[in-house]
Amino acid sequence: MERKYDLIIIGGGAAGLSAAQYAGRSNLKTLVIEEKGEGGQALLIDSLENYPGIAEPISGYDFAAVMKKQALQFGAEFTYGKVTGLGRRESNFIVPIESSEAESVTYEAKTVLLATGADHRMLDVPGEAEYAGRGVSYCATCDGPFFRNKHIVVVGGGDAACDEAGFLAHLTDRVTMIHRKDHFRAQKALATRTLKNPHIKAIFNTVVKEIHGTGVTDGKVSSVILENVLTGAREELPCDAVFVFVGMTPRTDLASLAKKDEGGYLVTDERMQTSIRGLFAAGDIRSKPFRQIVTACADGAIAAHSAAACIDENACGIGS
């Protein structure tokens, strides 16, 4: 495998795989570097049913596999390892990685796309990992419809939690929000609207200590154990799903010098270019109002198109 490319894509989630397709079709010599396996957050989706053009639900794993196949057909290359830094050599980017075989390899590219995504902050309680994708979710738009007319627990009290609870309240009249503080930390108007929603019940000064289910092999969520942070009293609350919205952490370590918003997400222009010329960002790592697979794919397609234009215009030199 040669080590010089037109575009290096760091991250093999929906944004990165979409970019790989479009870059390949644009005849860019393209390399995708993935640390573990393709799919990203999509791998948490058991049944993807809201992607345009896919009538029958598909697992996130299968969806990612098809996207990778398309990218390969268009000429993109793939390698696996951890990117350990991002530097410059004259007008090109330098991308060193450590592979699973403990070998260090350095690649070079005219442009780089960061599609490393963001990590959902987890509750780290018993049952959370075991029932992920089977009642425990981190995306209301993705999984909410599976629990129509069911009792849904939402954990969190920020803007995202209140927004997602409002969405879920359109699907069921039984949404219970659990928040560790005595008030929501969301914007005042949003918090007020959430509290006034007749389908949403808020329980404050409370945390989820355990998530129970009907069996870790093929079961589903059946209840949560709640603990009052003031009294220590515990109770079991029956429910059908637990949606966790306690924040996300964008994986921006490789772009420490690029401009970020208050949440730590990379700020880009409409071409997906960061404040550093030739360095693009797409998907969950980017500052944006809506994070879905379809928007990540759109980001990736735009970024690949912009990278090609950047190279053609010879506008990817050092600078910001």
C-alpha positions in Angstrom: 0.0 0.0 0.0 1.4 3.4 -1.0 1.6 6.0 1.8 0.7 9.2 -0.1 -2.9 10.1 -0.7 -5.1 12.9 -1.9 -7.5 12.4 1.1 -7.1 10.6 4.3 -10.3 10.0 6.2 -9.9 9.3 9.9 -12.9 7.4 11.2 -15.1 4.7 9.5 -18.6 5.6 10.6 -21.4 6.8 8.4 -19.7 10.2 7.6 -16.3 8.6 6.8 -17.8 5.8 4.7 -19.9 8.3 2.8 -16.9 10.5 2.2 -14.9 7.5 1.0 -17.5 6.7 -1.7 -17.7 10.3 -3.0 -13.9 10.7 -2.9 -13.4 7.5 -4.8 -15.9 8.5 -7.4 -14.1 11.8 -7.8 -10.9 9.9 -8.5 -9.2 11.0 -5.4 -6.6 8.6 -4.0 -8.4 7.9 -0.7 -7.5 6.1 2.5 -9.8 5.4 5.4 -8.2 4.8 8.8 -10.4 3.1 11.3 -9.3 2.2 14.8 -11.7 -0.8 15.4 -14.3 -1.5 12.8 -16.5 0.3 10.4 -19.9 1.6 11.5 -19.3 4.0 14.4 -22.5 4.8 16.3 -24.6 3.0 13.7 -23.4 -0.3 15.3 -25.6 0.5 18.3 -28.7 0.4 16.1 -30.4 -2.9 16.0 -32.9 -1.9 13.4 -32.4 1.1 11.2 -35.7 2.1 9.7 -35.6 5.8 9.1 -32.8 6.1 6.4 -34.3 7.4 3.1 -34.6 4.8 0.4 -34.3 1.8 2.7 -37.8 0.4 3.0 -37.0 -2.6 5.1 -35.2 -2.2 8.5 -31.5 -3.1 8.4 -29.1 -3.5 11.3 -26.5 -0.8 11.7 -23.8 -3.4 11.2 -25.2 -4.5 7.8 -25.7 -0.9 6.8 -22.0 -0.1 7.5 -20.9 -3.2 5.6 -22.8 -2.2 2.5 -21.3 1.3 2.7 -17.8 -0.1 3.0 -18.4 -2.3 0.0 -19.5 0.7 -2.1 -16.4 2.6 -1.0 -14.2 -0.2 -2.0 -15.9 -0.5 -5.4 -15.1 3.2 -6.0 -11.4 2.6 -5.2 -11.1 3.7 -1.6 -8.5 1.9 0.5 -8.9 0.9 4.2 -6.4 0.3 7.0 -6.7 -0.2 10.7 -4.9 1.3 13.6 -4.9 4.2 16.1 -3.9 7.6 14.7 -1.4 9.0 17.1 -1.1 12.6 15.8 -1.7 15.0 13.0 1.1 17.2 11.7 2.4 19.0 8.6 5.2 18.4 6.2 5.4 21.4 3.8 1.9 21.6 2.3 0.8 18.1 3.2 -0.6 16.5 6.3 1.3 13.8 8.2 -0.8 11.0 9.8 1.1 8.5 11.9 -0.7 5.4 13.1 -0.1 2.4 15.3 -1.6 -0.7 13.9 -2.9 -3.8 15.7 0.4 -5.5 14.9 2.2 -2.9 17.0 3.8 -1.4 13.9 4.1 2.3 13.4 3.3 3.6 9.9 3.1 7.2 8.7 0.9 8.4 5.9 0.8 11.6 4.0 -2.1 13.4 2.4 -3.0 16.7 0.7 -6.3 16.9 2.7 -7.7 15.2 5.8 -11.2 14.5 6.9 -11.9 14.0 10.6 -14.9 11.7 11.1 -14.0 10.4 14.5 -17.4 11.1 15.9 -18.4 11.6 19.5 -18.8 9.2 22.4 -22.0 9.1 24.3 -21.5 9.6 28.0 -22.9 6.5 29.7 -24.4 5.9 33.1 -22.0 3.1 33.8 -24.6 1.1 35.8 -25.3 -2.6 35.8 -27.6 -3.5 32.9 -26.7 -0.6 30.6 -24.2 -2.4 28.4 -26.1 -5.6 28.5 -29.4 -4.1 27.2 -27.9 -1.6 24.8 -29.9 -1.9 21.6 -32.6 -3.9 23.4 -34.3 -1.1 25.4 -31.3 1.0 26.3 -30.7 3.7 23.7 -28.9 7.0 23.1 -31.0 8.2 20.1 -34.7 8.9 20.4 -35.2 9.5 16.7 -33.5 6.2 15.9 -35.2 4.0 18.4 -38.2 5.8 19.8 -40.7 4.4 17.3 -40.0 0.9 18.6 -41.5 1.9 21.9 -44.7 3.6 20.7 -47.3 3.6 23.5 -44.8 2.1 26.0 -43.4 3.5 29.2 -40.1 5.2 28.4 -37.6 6.5 30.9 -35.4 9.4 29.9 -32.2 10.1 31.9 -30.8 13.6 31.8 -31.9 17.2 32.3 -30.1 19.2 29.6 -31.2 20.5 26.3 -30.8 17.2 24.5 -32.7 15.3 27.2 -35.6 17.7 27.1 -35.7 17.8 23.3 -35.6 14.1 23.0 -38.2 13.6 25.7 -40.5 16.0 23.8 -40.0 13.9 20.7 -40.8 10.7 22.6 -43.9 12.2 24.1 -45.3 12.3 20.6 -45.0 8.5 20.6 -46.3 7.7 24.0 -48.1 9.4 26.9 -45.8 7.8 29.4 -42.4 9.4 29.5 -40.6 9.7 32.9 -37.6 11.9 33.1 -34.9 11.2 35.8 -32.6 14.0 36.7 -30.0 14.1 39.5 -30.5 17.8 40.2 -33.5 19.6 41.6 -34.2 21.3 38.3 -33.5 20.9 34.6 -30.3 22.6 33.3 -31.8 23.0 29.9 -32.6 26.5 28.5 -35.4 28.0 30.5 -38.0 28.0 27.7 -37.3 24.4 26.9 -37.3 23.3 30.5 -40.7 25.0 31.0 -42.2 23.5 27.9 -41.0 20.0 29.1 -42.5 20.4 32.5 -45.8 21.5 31.1 -46.0 18.5 28.7 -48.9 16.3 30.1 -47.1 13.2 28.8 -43.9 13.8 30.6 -43.4 13.3 34.4 -40.2 14.5 36.0 -38.5 13.0 39.0 -35.7 15.2 40.4 -32.9 14.6 42.8 -32.7 11.0 41.6 -30.3 8.8 39.7 -30.6 5.4 37.9 -28.5 2.8 39.8 -29.4 -0.3 37.8 -31.3 -1.4 34.7 -33.1 -4.7 34.9 -34.4 -6.8 32.1 -35.9 -10.1 31.2 -32.6 -11.8 30.3 -29.3 -10.6 28.9 -29.2 -13.2 26.1 -32.3 -12.1 24.1 -34.4 -10.2 26.7 -35.4 -6.6 26.9 -35.6 -3.8 29.5 -38.2 -4.3 32.2 -37.4 -1.8 35.0 -34.9 0.6 36.5 -33.7 1.0 40.1 -33.8 4.6 41.2 -32.1 6.2 44.1 -32.9 9.5 45.7 -29.7 11.5 46.1 -30.9 13.3 49.2 -32.3 10.4 51.2 -30.7 7.4 49.7 -34.1 5.7 49.3 -34.4 3.2 46.5 -37.4 2.1 44.4 -38.0 0.0 41.3 -39.8 1.7 38.4 -41.2 -0.6 35.7 -40.5 0.6 32.2 -40.0 -0.7 28.6 -37.0 1.5 27.5 -34.3 3.7 28.9 -33.0 6.6 26.8 -29.8 8.1 28.1 -29.0 11.8 27.3 -26.3 12.8 29.8 -24.0 14.4 27.2 -21.5 13.5 24.5 -17.8 14.0 24.2 -16.6 14.8 20.7 -13.3 13.1 19.7 -11.4 16.2 18.7 -7.9 15.4 20.2 -6.4 15.4 16.7 -7.6 18.9 16.0 -6.5 20.7 19.1 -5.7 23.9 17.2 -9.0 24.1 15.2 -11.9 26.3 16.2 -14.5 24.6 18.5 -17.9 25.6 19.9 -18.8 25.8 23.6 -19.5 22.0 23.6 -16.1 21.2 22.2 -17.4 20.3 18.7 -15.4 21.4 15.6 -16.7 24.5 13.8 -16.8 24.2 10.0 -18.1 26.3 7.1 -20.7 25.0 4.8 -18.0 23.1 2.9 -17.2 21.1 6.1 -13.8 22.8 6.3 -12.5 23.6 9.7 -10.6 26.8 10.6 -7.5 25.0 9.3 -7.3 24.9 5.5 -7.4 21.4 4.1 -8.7 19.9 7.3 -12.3 18.9 7.1 -14.8 17.5 9.7 -18.0 15.5 9.2 -20.5 13.7 11.3 -20.9 13.8 15.1 -17.6 15.6 15.6 -19.0 18.7 13.9 -20.9 21.5 15.5 -24.5 21.1 14.1 -28.1 21.1 15.3 -29.1 17.6 14.3 -27.1 14.4 14.5 -28.4 11.4 12.5 -26.9 8.9 10.1 -28.5 10.7 7.2 -26.9 14.0 8.2 -23.5 12.3 8.8 -23.7 10.9 5.3 -24.5 14.3 3.8 -21.6 15.8 5.8 -19.2 13.2 4.4 -20.4 13.7 0.8 -19.9 17.4 1.0 -16.5 17.1 2.7 -15.2 14.8 -0.1 -16.5 17.1 -2.8 -14.9 20.1 -1.0 -11.6 18.2 -0.6 -11.5 17.6 -4.3 -12.2 21.2 -5.0 -9.6 22.3 -2.5 -6.9 20.2 -4.3 -8.0 21.4 -7.7 -7.8 25.0 -6.6 -4.4 24.4 -5.0 -5.9 26.0 -1.9 -4.9 23.5 0.7 -1.6 24.9 1.8 -0.5 25.7 5.3 -2.5 28.2 7.1 -5.8 28.8 8.8 
